[in-house]
Amino acid sequence: MRNSPPASFSQLNITQRNKGAFAALLGEAHQYLVTGLLMRLGFFVSVITVRGGSFDLIVPVYENLAQDKEKIVLIRAQVRTMKQSLRFIGGVRAGVDRIYLPQIKGYKYTPKHNDLIIGVDQSTLDLYLVPTRYIERWGNSVSKSKLQPLKNNWQILLNWNDDFLSQLESRL
């Protein structure tokens, strides 16, 4: 008997879990994937073990790696699953224990909540690194086609400074 070929990244929920339960599981999986990918790039990553906060990871990034390897900034990162767009709303939970209270529980992320939103494209596993300071001028979500300059852009983590981030923002 032949083994089935490995599942591609685009195949999801082949076990046919409940949609809400699967959404929670997928979010957890993406958080672990992002953690592993950032570690593979050489970053130390701390995972926040308490659920329900406005960030999932603490990542020490460089203010300007080329000039000073010692200048490190700790940033708070939120991992979000995305399809065609990246949502910037927190405070609502997927999964079987979710309770939605429209206009009460949810909120749009600001730099008060976290520093970086990391969107994980659920089909390709590409990472979209969106500094939270960028999203103020956008609505509650933005199309991934508008985020192309941020796709797998590791320079953001190597140049976390106002000059670099402002120049990059002007390209969006």
Biotite code that builds the C-alpha atoms (Angstrom):
import biotite.structure as struc

atoms = struc.array([
    struc.Atom([0.000, 0.000, 0.000], chain_id="A", res_id=1, res_name="MET", atom_name="CA", element="C"),
    struc.Atom([1.434, 3.357, -1.072], chain_id="A", res_id=2, res_name="ARG", atom_name="CA", element="C"),
    struc.Atom([1.685, 6.279, 1.320], chain_id="A", res_id=3, res_name="ASN", atom_name="CA", element="C"),
    struc.Atom([-0.200, 9.429, 0.425], chain_id="A", res_id=4, res_name="SER", atom_name="CA", element="C"),
    struc.Atom([1.910, 12.366, -0.728], chain_id="A", res_id=5, res_name="PRO", atom_name="CA", element="C"),
    struc.Atom([2.636, 14.976, 1.972], chain_id="A", res_id=6, res_name="PRO", atom_name="CA", element="C"),
    struc.Atom([0.027, 17.675, 2.426], chain_id="A", res_id=7, res_name="ALA", atom_name="CA", element="C"),
    struc.Atom([0.860, 21.010, 0.869], chain_id="A", res_id=8, res_name="SER", atom_name="CA", element="C"),
    struc.Atom([0.758, 24.230, 2.869], chain_id="A", res_id=9, res_name="PHE", atom_name="CA", element="C"),
    struc.Atom([-2.532, 25.104, 1.215], chain_id="A", res_id=10, res_name="SER", atom_name="CA", element="C"),
    struc.Atom([-4.296, 22.019, 2.593], chain_id="A", res_id=11, res_name="GLN", atom_name="CA", element="C"),
    struc.Atom([-6.074, 22.794, 5.851], chain_id="A", res_id=12, res_name="LEU", atom_name="CA", element="C"),
    struc.Atom([-8.262, 20.962, 8.319], chain_id="A", res_id=13, res_name="ASN", atom_name="CA", element="C"),
    struc.Atom([-8.098, 17.569, 6.655], chain_id="A", res_id=14, res_name="ILE", atom_name="CA", element="C"),
    struc.Atom([-9.413, 16.121, 9.944], chain_id="A", res_id=15, res_name="THR", atom_name="CA", element="C"),
    struc.Atom([-12.615, 18.172, 9.481], chain_id="A", res_id=16, res_name="GLN", atom_name="CA", element="C"),
    struc.Atom([-12.552, 19.758, 12.939], chain_id="A", res_id=17, res_name="ARG", atom_name="CA", element="C"),
    struc.Atom([-15.263, 22.209, 13.913], chain_id="A", res_id=18, res_name="ASN", atom_name="CA", element="C"),
    struc.Atom([-14.548, 25.555, 12.190], chain_id="A", res_id=19, res_name="LYS", atom_name="CA", element="C"),
    struc.Atom([-14.145, 27.521, 15.441], chain_id="A", res_id=20, res_name="GLY", atom_name="CA", element="C"),
    struc.Atom([-11.980, 24.901, 17.127], chain_id="A", res_id=21, res_name="ALA", atom_name="CA", element="C"),
    struc.Atom([-9.829, 24.657, 14.017], chain_id="A", res_id=22, res_name="PHE", atom_name="CA", element="C"),
    struc.Atom([-9.366, 28.445, 13.876], chain_id="A", res_id=23, res_name="ALA", atom_name="CA", element="C"),
    struc.Atom([-7.958, 28.394, 17.413], chain_id="A", res_id=24, res_name="ALA", atom_name="CA", element="C"),
    struc.Atom([-5.702, 25.447, 16.558], chain_id="A", res_id=25, res_name="LEU", atom_name="CA", element="C"),
    struc.Atom([-4.455, 27.182, 13.401], chain_id="A", res_id=26, res_name="LEU", atom_name="CA", element="C"),
    struc.Atom([-3.646, 30.341, 15.366], chain_id="A", res_id=27, res_name="GLY", atom_name="CA", element="C"),
    struc.Atom([-1.599, 28.327, 17.853], chain_id="A", res_id=28, res_name="GLU", atom_name="CA", element="C"),
    struc.Atom([0.204, 26.515, 15.042], chain_id="A", res_id=29, res_name="ALA", atom_name="CA", element="C"),
    struc.Atom([1.115, 29.797, 13.378], chain_id="A", res_id=30, res_name="HIS", atom_name="CA", element="C"),
    struc.Atom([2.470, 31.209, 16.625], chain_id="A", res_id=31, res_name="GLN", atom_name="CA", element="C"),
    struc.Atom([4.797, 28.208, 16.960], chain_id="A", res_id=32, res_name="TYR", atom_name="CA", element="C"),
    struc.Atom([5.808, 28.445, 13.298], chain_id="A", res_id=33, res_name="LEU", atom_name="CA", element="C"),
    struc.Atom([6.680, 32.133, 13.637], chain_id="A", res_id=34, res_name="VAL", atom_name="CA", element="C"),
    struc.Atom([8.654, 31.404, 16.805], chain_id="A", res_id=35, res_name="THR", atom_name="CA", element="C"),
    struc.Atom([10.629, 28.688, 15.043], chain_id="A", res_id=36, res_name="GLY", atom_name="CA", element="C"),
    struc.Atom([11.242, 30.753, 11.909], chain_id="A", res_id=37, res_name="LEU", atom_name="CA", element="C"),
    struc.Atom([12.493, 33.738, 13.909], chain_id="A", res_id=38, res_name="LEU", atom_name="CA", element="C"),
    struc.Atom([14.771, 31.467, 15.941], chain_id="A", res_id=39, res_name="MET", atom_name="CA", element="C"),
    struc.Atom([16.051, 29.931, 12.707], chain_id="A", res_id=40, res_name="ARG", atom_name="CA", element="C"),
    struc.Atom([16.955, 33.485, 11.586], chain_id="A", res_id=41, res_name="LEU", atom_name="CA", element="C"),
    struc.Atom([18.990, 33.918, 14.783], chain_id="A", res_id=42, res_name="GLY", atom_name="CA", element="C"),
    struc.Atom([16.571, 35.828, 17.004], chain_id="A", res_id=43, res_name="PHE", atom_name="CA", element="C"),
    struc.Atom([15.854, 34.898, 20.593], chain_id="A", res_id=44, res_name="PHE", atom_name="CA", element="C"),
    struc.Atom([12.096, 34.690, 21.023], chain_id="A", res_id=45, res_name="VAL", atom_name="CA", element="C"),
    struc.Atom([10.075, 34.544, 24.225], chain_id="A", res_id=46, res_name="SER", atom_name="CA", element="C"),
    struc.Atom([6.608, 33.058, 23.976], chain_id="A", res_id=47, res_name="VAL", atom_name="CA", element="C"),
    struc.Atom([3.950, 34.559, 26.216], chain_id="A", res_id=48, res_name="ILE", atom_name="CA", element="C"),
    struc.Atom([2.239, 31.661, 27.944], chain_id="A", res_id=49, res_name="THR", atom_name="CA", element="C"),
    struc.Atom([-0.770, 33.581, 29.219], chain_id="A", res_id=50, res_name="VAL", atom_name="CA", element="C"),
    struc.Atom([-3.500, 33.734, 26.580], chain_id="A", res_id=51, res_name="ARG", atom_name="CA", element="C"),
    struc.Atom([-5.787, 36.648, 25.923], chain_id="A", res_id=52, res_name="GLY", atom_name="CA", element="C"),
    struc.Atom([-3.220, 39.435, 25.849], chain_id="A", res_id=53, res_name="GLY", atom_name="CA", element="C"),
    struc.Atom([-2.483, 41.819, 23.016], chain_id="A", res_id=54, res_name="SER", atom_name="CA", element="C"),
    struc.Atom([0.842, 40.183, 22.114], chain_id="A", res_id=55, res_name="PHE", atom_name="CA", element="C"),
    struc.Atom([2.121, 36.618, 21.752], chain_id="A", res_id=56, res_name="ASP", atom_name="CA", element="C"),
    struc.Atom([5.887, 37.046, 21.582], chain_id="A", res_id=57, res_name="LEU", atom_name="CA", element="C"),
    struc.Atom([8.700, 39.210, 22.918], chain_id="A", res_id=58, res_name="ILE", atom_name="CA", element="C"),
    struc.Atom([11.463, 39.542, 20.338], chain_id="A", res_id=59, res_name="VAL", atom_name="CA", element="C"),
    struc.Atom([14.794, 41.309, 20.888], chain_id="A", res_id=60, res_name="PRO", atom_name="CA", element="C"),
    struc.Atom([15.464, 43.116, 17.588], chain_id="A", res_id=61, res_name="VAL", atom_name="CA", element="C"),
    struc.Atom([18.250, 45.424, 16.483], chain_id="A", res_id=62, res_name="TYR", atom_name="CA", element="C"),
    struc.Atom([18.014, 49.181, 16.321], chain_id="A", res_id=63, res_name="GLU", atom_name="CA", element="C"),
    struc.Atom([20.591, 49.136, 13.500], chain_id="A", res_id=64, res_name="ASN", atom_name="CA", element="C"),
    struc.Atom([22.556, 45.910, 13.210], chain_id="A", res_id=65, res_name="LEU", atom_name="CA", element="C"),
    struc.Atom([25.049, 47.284, 10.675], chain_id="A", res_id=66, res_name="ALA", atom_name="CA", element="C"),
    struc.Atom([26.111, 50.088, 13.043], chain_id="A", res_id=67, res_name="GLN", atom_name="CA", element="C"),
    struc.Atom([25.806, 48.518, 16.482], chain_id="A", res_id=68, res_name="ASP", atom_name="CA", element="C"),
    struc.Atom([25.215, 44.850, 17.301], chain_id="A", res_id=69, res_name="LYS", atom_name="CA", element="C"),
    struc.Atom([24.718, 45.731, 20.961], chain_id="A", res_id=70, res_name="GLU", atom_name="CA", element="C"),
    struc.Atom([21.732, 48.091, 20.560], chain_id="A", res_id=71, res_name="LYS", atom_name="CA", element="C"),
    struc.Atom([18.748, 45.826, 21.075], chain_id="A", res_id=72, res_name="ILE", atom_name="CA", element="C"),
    struc.Atom([15.093, 46.784, 21.410], chain_id="A", res_id=73, res_name="VAL", atom_name="CA", element="C"),
    struc.Atom([12.529, 44.432, 22.947], chain_id="A", res_id=74, res_name="LEU", atom_name="CA", element="C"),
    struc.Atom([9.362, 44.442, 20.874], chain_id="A", res_id=75, res_name="ILE", atom_name="CA", element="C"),
    struc.Atom([5.961, 42.891, 21.542], chain_id="A", res_id=76, res_name="ARG", atom_name="CA", element="C"),
    struc.Atom([4.662, 40.909, 18.570], chain_id="A", res_id=77, res_name="ALA", atom_name="CA", element="C"),
    struc.Atom([1.159, 39.644, 17.827], chain_id="A", res_id=78, res_name="GLN", atom_name="CA", element="C"),
    struc.Atom([0.826, 36.706, 15.412], chain_id="A", res_id=79, res_name="VAL", atom_name="CA", element="C"),
    struc.Atom([-2.246, 36.751, 13.152], chain_id="A", res_id=80, res_name="ARG", atom_name="CA", element="C"),
    struc.Atom([-3.466, 34.222, 10.589], chain_id="A", res_id=81, res_name="THR", atom_name="CA", element="C"),
    struc.Atom([-4.346, 35.794, 7.247], chain_id="A", res_id=82, res_name="MET", atom_name="CA", element="C"),
    struc.Atom([-5.863, 34.867, 3.919], chain_id="A", res_id=83, res_name="LYS", atom_name="CA", element="C"),
    struc.Atom([-6.311, 37.772, 1.481], chain_id="A", res_id=84, res_name="GLN", atom_name="CA", element="C"),
    struc.Atom([-6.092, 40.452, 4.157], chain_id="A", res_id=85, res_name="SER", atom_name="CA", element="C"),
    struc.Atom([-4.603, 41.033, 7.591], chain_id="A", res_id=86, res_name="LEU", atom_name="CA", element="C"),
    struc.Atom([-6.983, 42.016, 10.395], chain_id="A", res_id=87, res_name="ARG", atom_name="CA", element="C"),
    struc.Atom([-5.923, 44.425, 13.117], chain_id="A", res_id=88, res_name="PHE", atom_name="CA", element="C"),
    struc.Atom([-8.645, 43.635, 15.639], chain_id="A", res_id=89, res_name="ILE", atom_name="CA", element="C"),
    struc.Atom([-7.876, 42.029, 18.996], chain_id="A", res_id=90, res_name="GLY", atom_name="CA", element="C"),
    struc.Atom([-9.927, 41.020, 21.981], chain_id="A", res_id=91, res_name="GLY", atom_name="CA", element="C"),
    struc.Atom([-12.113, 38.539, 20.124], chain_id="A", res_id=92, res_name="VAL", atom_name="CA", element="C"),
    struc.Atom([-11.335, 34.866, 20.348], chain_id="A", res_id=93, res_name="ARG", atom_name="CA", element="C"),
    struc.Atom([-11.714, 32.026, 17.906], chain_id="A", res_id=94, res_name="ALA", atom_name="CA", element="C"),
    struc.Atom([-12.391, 28.512, 19.066], chain_id="A", res_id=95, res_name="GLY", atom_name="CA", element="C"),
    struc.Atom([-15.104, 26.641, 20.858], chain_id="A", res_id=96, res_name="VAL", atom_name="CA", element="C"),
    struc.Atom([-15.149, 28.874, 23.940], chain_id="A", res_id=97, res_name="ASP", atom_name="CA", element="C"),
    struc.Atom([-15.514, 32.137, 22.086], chain_id="A", res_id=98, res_name="ARG", atom_name="CA", element="C"),
    struc.Atom([-18.042, 34.751, 23.110], chain_id="A", res_id=99, res_name="ILE", atom_name="CA", element="C"),
    struc.Atom([-18.488, 37.651, 20.720], chain_id="A", res_id=100, res_name="TYR", atom_name="CA", element="C"),
    struc.Atom([-19.634, 40.968, 22.132], chain_id="A", res_id=101, res_name="LEU", atom_name="CA", element="C"),
    struc.Atom([-19.616, 43.281, 19.096], chain_id="A", res_id=102, res_name="PRO", atom_name="CA", element="C"),
    struc.Atom([-18.414, 46.818, 19.779], chain_id="A", res_id=103, res_name="GLN", atom_name="CA", element="C"),
    struc.Atom([-17.584, 45.888, 23.391], chain_id="A", res_id=104, res_name="ILE", atom_name="CA", element="C"),
    struc.Atom([-14.836, 43.308, 23.508], chain_id="A", res_id=105, res_name="LYS", atom_name="CA", element="C"),
    struc.Atom([-12.913, 43.898, 20.276], chain_id="A", res_id=106, res_name="GLY", atom_name="CA", element="C"),
    struc.Atom([-10.391, 46.691, 19.726], chain_id="A", res_id=107, res_name="TYR", atom_name="CA", element="C"),
    struc.Atom([-8.048, 47.833, 16.995], chain_id="A", res_id=108, res_name="LYS", atom_name="CA", element="C"),
    struc.Atom([-4.374, 47.369, 17.818], chain_id="A", res_id=109, res_name="TYR", atom_name="CA", element="C"),
    struc.Atom([-2.278, 50.448, 18.576], chain_id="A", res_id=110, res_name="THR", atom_name="CA", element="C"),
    struc.Atom([1.320, 50.854, 19.748], chain_id="A", res_id=111, res_name="PRO", atom_name="CA", element="C"),
    struc.Atom([-0.107, 50.772, 23.269], chain_id="A", res_id=112, res_name="LYS", atom_name="CA", element="C"),
    struc.Atom([-1.035, 47.082, 22.699], chain_id="A", res_id=113, res_name="HIS", atom_name="CA", element="C"),
    struc.Atom([1.968, 45.799, 20.753], chain_id="A", res_id=114, res_name="ASN", atom_name="CA", element="C"),
    struc.Atom([4.781, 46.898, 18.444], chain_id="A", res_id=115, res_name="ASP", atom_name="CA", element="C"),
    struc.Atom([4.544, 44.450, 15.555], chain_id="A", res_id=116, res_name="LEU", atom_name="CA", element="C"),
    struc.Atom([1.802, 42.446, 13.886], chain_id="A", res_id=117, res_name="ILE", atom_name="CA", element="C"),
    struc.Atom([3.115, 39.341, 12.134], chain_id="A", res_id=118, res_name="ILE", atom_name="CA", element="C"),
    struc.Atom([0.627, 38.082, 9.571], chain_id="A", res_id=119, res_name="GLY", atom_name="CA", element="C"),
    struc.Atom([1.046, 34.447, 8.544], chain_id="A", res_id=120, res_name="VAL", atom_name="CA", element="C"),
    struc.Atom([-0.351, 33.669, 5.110], chain_id="A", res_id=121, res_name="ASP", atom_name="CA", element="C"),
    struc.Atom([-2.139, 30.394, 5.799], chain_id="A", res_id=122, res_name="GLN", atom_name="CA", element="C"),
    struc.Atom([-1.507, 29.105, 2.246], chain_id="A", res_id=123, res_name="SER", atom_name="CA", element="C"),
    struc.Atom([2.157, 29.989, 1.737], chain_id="A", res_id=124, res_name="THR", atom_name="CA", element="C"),
    struc.Atom([3.424, 30.562, 5.304], chain_id="A", res_id=125, res_name="LEU", atom_name="CA", element="C"),
    struc.Atom([4.927, 33.870, 4.186], chain_id="A", res_id=126, res_name="ASP", atom_name="CA", element="C"),
    struc.Atom([5.267, 36.340, 7.049], chain_id="A", res_id=127, res_name="LEU", atom_name="CA", element="C"),
    struc.Atom([4.083, 39.939, 6.771], chain_id="A", res_id=128, res_name="TYR", atom_name="CA", element="C"),
    struc.Atom([5.892, 42.095, 9.352], chain_id="A", res_id=129, res_name="LEU", atom_name="CA", element="C"),
    struc.Atom([3.705, 45.129, 10.054], chain_id="A", res_id=130, res_name="VAL", atom_name="CA", element="C"),
    struc.Atom([4.887, 47.655, 12.637], chain_id="A", res_id=131, res_name="PRO", atom_name="CA", element="C"),
    struc.Atom([1.787, 48.590, 14.610], chain_id="A", res_id=132, res_name="THR", atom_name="CA", element="C"),
    struc.Atom([2.536, 52.274, 14.130], chain_id="A", res_id=133, res_name="ARG", atom_name="CA", element="C"),
    struc.Atom([1.609, 51.836, 10.441], chain_id="A", res_id=134, res_name="TYR", atom_name="CA", element="C"),
    struc.Atom([-1.954, 50.652, 10.982], chain_id="A", res_id=135, res_name="ILE", atom_name="CA", element="C"),
    struc.Atom([-3.398, 53.838, 12.460], chain_id="A", res_id=136, res_name="GLU", atom_name="CA", element="C"),
    struc.Atom([-4.196, 55.191, 8.982], chain_id="A", res_id=137, res_name="ARG", atom_name="CA", element="C"),
    struc.Atom([-5.754, 51.948, 7.801], chain_id="A", res_id=138, res_name="TRP", atom_name="CA", element="C"),
    struc.Atom([-9.129, 50.457, 8.632], chain_id="A", res_id=139, res_name="GLY", atom_name="CA", element="C"),
    struc.Atom([-9.607, 47.259, 10.604], chain_id="A", res_id=140, res_name="ASN", atom_name="CA", element="C"),
    struc.Atom([-7.776, 45.230, 7.965], chain_id="A", res_id=141, res_name="SER", atom_name="CA", element="C"),
    struc.Atom([-5.603, 45.676, 4.898], chain_id="A", res_id=142, res_name="VAL", atom_name="CA", element="C"),
    struc.Atom([-5.173, 43.609, 1.745], chain_id="A", res_id=143, res_name="SER", atom_name="CA", element="C"),
    struc.Atom([-1.988, 41.566, 1.563], chain_id="A", res_id=144, res_name="LYS", atom_name="CA", element="C"),
    struc.Atom([-1.371, 43.047, -1.907], chain_id="A", res_id=145, res_name="SER", atom_name="CA", element="C"),
    struc.Atom([-0.743, 46.407, -0.159], chain_id="A", res_id=146, res_name="LYS", atom_name="CA", element="C"),
    struc.Atom([1.658, 44.754, 2.278], chain_id="A", res_id=147, res_name="LEU", atom_name="CA", element="C"),
    struc.Atom([4.121, 43.350, -0.277], chain_id="A", res_id=148, res_name="GLN", atom_name="CA", element="C"),
    struc.Atom([7.064, 45.537, 0.897], chain_id="A", res_id=149, res_name="PRO", atom_name="CA", element="C"),
    struc.Atom([6.623, 43.940, 4.344], chain_id="A", res_id=150, res_name="LEU", atom_name="CA", element="C"),
    struc.Atom([6.503, 40.328, 3.138], chain_id="A", res_id=151, res_name="LYS", atom_name="CA", element="C"),
    struc.Atom([9.392, 38.347, 4.684], chain_id="A", res_id=152, res_name="ASN", atom_name="CA", element="C"),
    struc.Atom([11.188, 41.677, 5.191], chain_id="A", res_id=153, res_name="ASN", atom_name="CA", element="C"),
    struc.Atom([13.730, 40.749, 7.870], chain_id="A", res_id=154, res_name="TRP", atom_name="CA", element="C"),
    struc.Atom([15.334, 44.194, 7.561], chain_id="A", res_id=155, res_name="GLN", atom_name="CA", element="C"),
    struc.Atom([12.528, 45.445, 9.805], chain_id="A", res_id=156, res_name="ILE", atom_name="CA", element="C"),
    struc.Atom([13.931, 43.306, 12.617], chain_id="A", res_id=157, res_name="LEU", atom_name="CA", element="C"),
    struc.Atom([17.497, 44.388, 11.892], chain_id="A", res_id=158, res_name="LEU", atom_name="CA", element="C"),
    struc.Atom([16.705, 48.142, 11.643], chain_id="A", res_id=159, res_name="ASN", atom_name="CA", element="C"),
    struc.Atom([14.034, 48.889, 14.227], chain_id="A", res_id=160, res_name="TRP", atom_name="CA", element="C"),
    struc.Atom([14.547, 52.668, 14.210], chain_id="A", res_id=161, res_name="ASN", atom_name="CA", element="C"),
    struc.Atom([12.467, 55.680, 13.246], chain_id="A", res_id=162, res_name="ASP", atom_name="CA", element="C"),
    struc.Atom([14.396, 56.528, 10.067], chain_id="A", res_id=163, res_name="ASP", atom_name="CA", element="C"),
    struc.Atom([14.204, 53.042, 8.583], chain_id="A", res_id=164, res_name="PHE", atom_name="CA", element="C"),
    struc.Atom([10.583, 52.443, 9.602], chain_id="A", res_id=165, res_name="LEU", atom_name="CA", element="C"),
    struc.Atom([9.475, 55.854, 8.271], chain_id="A", res_id=166, res_name="SER", atom_name="CA", element="C"),
    struc.Atom([11.188, 55.238, 4.911], chain_id="A", res_id=167, res_name="GLN", atom_name="CA", element="C"),
    struc.Atom([9.576, 51.838, 4.650], chain_id="A", res_id=168, res_name="LEU", atom_name="CA", element="C"),
    struc.Atom([6.167, 53.231, 5.582], chain_id="A", res_id=169, res_name="GLU", atom_name="CA", element="C"),
    struc.Atom([6.395, 55.760, 2.735], chain_id="A", res_id=170, res_name="SER", atom_name="CA", element="C"),
    struc.Atom([6.552, 52.802, 0.294], chain_id="A", res_id=171, res_name="ARG", atom_name="CA", element="C"),
    struc.Atom([3.167, 51.488, 1.427], chain_id="A", res_id=172, res_name="LEU", atom_name="CA", element="C"),
])
